[in-house]
Amino acid sequence: MYSAIVNASFAWCVQFLYDIANWMDITYESLNIWVFVVVHPLITMGLVLWVIKLRARLKRVQKIKKKDLVVVRVDPPAIQMP
């Protein structure tokens, strides 16, 4: 069953690439190279750099919060008994 789902998904994706290649008036092979050799690695590198930037920002914010952290102890109010 799993194999059938994978094969059907692969066939759909290949047909989708053929349709896009025909629409762009290029070959399937050249579109495949553009997508998987050029575009996908660029997107992956961009996302990795974005994660690194966000982690650095998060560390900076955490350091600031640690400096400004003030612990205030508040005792619960006394219960008045009638």
C-alpha positions as CSV (number, residue, x, y, z in Angstrom):
1,M,0.0,0.0,0.0
2,Y,2.8,2.4,0.9
3,S,4.6,1.7,-2.3
4,A,1.5,2.4,-4.3
5,I,1.0,5.8,-2.6
6,V,4.7,6.7,-3.2
7,N,4.5,5.6,-6.9
8,A,1.3,7.6,-7.5
9,S,2.7,10.7,-5.9
10,F,5.9,10.4,-7.9
11,A,4.0,9.9,-11.1
12,W,1.8,13.0,-10.3
13,C,4.9,15.1,-9.6
14,V,6.6,14.0,-12.8
15,Q,3.5,14.8,-14.8
16,F,3.3,18.2,-13.1
17,L,6.9,18.9,-14.1
18,Y,6.2,17.9,-17.7
19,D,3.2,20.2,-17.8
20,I,5.2,23.2,-16.4
21,A,8.1,22.4,-18.8
22,N,5.7,22.5,-21.7
23,W,4.1,25.7,-20.5
24,M,7.6,27.3,-20.2
25,D,8.6,25.8,-23.5
26,I,11.7,24.0,-22.1
27,T,12.5,20.4,-21.7
28,Y,11.6,18.3,-18.7
29,E,15.3,17.6,-18.0
30,S,16.3,21.3,-18.0
31,L,13.4,22.1,-15.7
32,N,14.4,19.2,-13.4
33,I,17.9,20.6,-13.3
34,W,16.7,24.1,-12.5
35,V,14.4,22.9,-9.7
36,F,16.6,20.4,-8.0
37,V,20.1,21.7,-8.7
38,V,19.6,25.4,-8.6
39,V,16.4,26.5,-6.9
40,H,16.1,23.9,-4.1
41,P,19.6,24.3,-2.8
42,L,19.2,28.1,-2.8
43,I,16.0,27.9,-0.8
44,T,17.6,25.4,1.6
45,M,20.6,27.6,2.2
46,G,18.4,30.6,2.6
47,L,16.3,28.8,5.2
48,V,19.4,27.6,7.1
49,L,20.8,31.2,7.2
50,W,17.4,32.4,8.4
51,V,17.4,29.8,11.2
52,I,20.9,30.9,12.3
53,K,19.8,34.5,12.3
54,L,16.7,33.8,14.4
55,R,18.7,31.7,16.9
56,A,21.2,34.5,17.3
57,R,18.3,37.0,17.9
58,L,16.7,34.6,20.4
59,K,19.9,34.3,22.3
60,R,20.3,38.1,22.4
61,V,16.7,38.5,23.7
62,Q,17.3,35.8,26.3
63,K,20.4,37.5,27.6
64,I,18.6,40.8,27.9
65,K,15.7,39.2,29.8
66,K,18.2,37.5,32.2
67,K,19.8,40.9,33.0
68,D,16.4,42.6,33.5
69,L,14.9,39.7,35.5
70,V,13.8,40.8,38.9
71,V,12.3,38.3,41.3
72,V,9.6,39.7,43.5
73,R,8.2,37.6,46.2
74,V,4.6,38.2,47.0
75,D,3.2,36.7,50.1
76,P,-0.4,35.5,49.8
77,P,-2.9,37.7,51.7
78,A,-3.7,36.7,55.3
79,I,-7.1,35.0,55.7
80,Q,-9.3,36.9,58.1
81,M,-11.3,34.5,60.3
82,P,-14.6,35.8,61.7
